[in-house]
Amino acid sequence: MKSKMNGLVKAAASASLVGGVILATAGPAAAASPNASDGASASGLISVAPVAQATYPGTSPVSVLNATVGGLTLGAVNDTADATSASSTIASTSGGLAGLLTLNSGTITSSCTFNTNTGAATGTATITNATATALGLAAVNLNANPDPNTTVLGLGDIATITLNQQTTAADGTLTVNAIAIKLLGTGQTVDLGTSTCNAADLAAVPVLPGKALPIGLGALGVLGLGGVGFAATRRRRATAAA
């Protein structure tokens, strides 16, 4: 009996410990996609995967000294992401896309933040000393501190450019593109300075040690019932022997 009781004690202790570990390691908000940022991406004839993408959970910060998107050259790119925010910074841009549009600028940034008090994500973008020139047209100066979804005029039928482009998904996730470019009639798109934030705090959720108690007590209850069972069996055997 003693060896069986020892086995029950060990099993109960193990169950209690496992229960505590499971509850104590609660992770980030369930099923949330990562907060993320990247310097540039493109789809169409020119296809470029996100440049220097940072994610949380994942890897942050991420930097590259330079990058190219078609004929467009980017200076240093620095991207960050954490539990409630993300940001992307491009040191400069120069060159063009398919001979149809040129873009020259200083620093380009985007950022987004989830406010734990309001439960909403907000974003912003800044664009320094930037000009865009469509084929055969005059250069257009780009607003340094554009309102969300500012459309650039003066590009004719060549391209559309949206500054501080902001889109919100059904679950509240906010994506900010500092500059979103479409070459009309080609299907080509280029996004520069992208930041994405969930409408949630992705930090791990702490669990109080007491949360493991019910499982621990449950395991001890099993142990107690097992002990009663063994005692009853022992009494019956003793009675039979008498």
Steps between C-alpha positions, in 0.01 A plus 500: 500500500780734591653476154161562337438803718844636409410458137178697548686777681744531212218501242307765689808718537574465131143592404509801729833615358391455139178690565694787653742515210221500241322789666814695582622510141205679345621674184410804288148586390350188349508464121632852441730548201835666575553873512734570209683757291701498177678752281343407167307237309378474142264291290457478124773471237734621773447269798685564823444325833485725809841664549659478848178377657481522880234311697376458854494228608806435284807701409542872567667729414601410144720723281661501156747753359309538172252328272359526149144469371521490123686820413422660837789507747440519873756623750539336842183330625426452870190314617373426850203327663398434859193396698298814426676685215699482177702744291692521173765753398660541156796740486440605138359401161621571147431371150186379331261227402476363146604836356153632587548656843795634695509554876767686690485566872672537831381301799170313479337359815182328607388380841200358679407451864232309687357703788425265790261757651283566195538156340579655160804510273612829343769585246699777341754566225760766417668564165798735476598705192322270255404552136324269256516543123279315252627455144463822304364700794640748749635391836253498790601576857372251754346614828741452791228424758207364300159423641391138475435392140624817330487471120781664299377705206687580179599151388259478205406154379843362589470419867319555826681569826335490841685647796449369853273230363307342786279193482324327788402133487178361644684394817638853553851431368643824354745513208680825415695551176698824496484499118280267291564509124294352215612516137174525306431242235784274613378343824826608663487608865778612735457570871769691689532517878237256625395459865230262625347489849241267649216643703643307796793495740716207385706487821484170690213497751627425854309244703488516881656195673163433671349414160681165516335418835177336372696243301734442793207445735334276245808282487510485879132402496587207276770405747251518790245285324769251411602479867142435611471229240814326622386524865162344419664219306736431788211480751307259280802273469551508876134409564516212256814363662334506845 
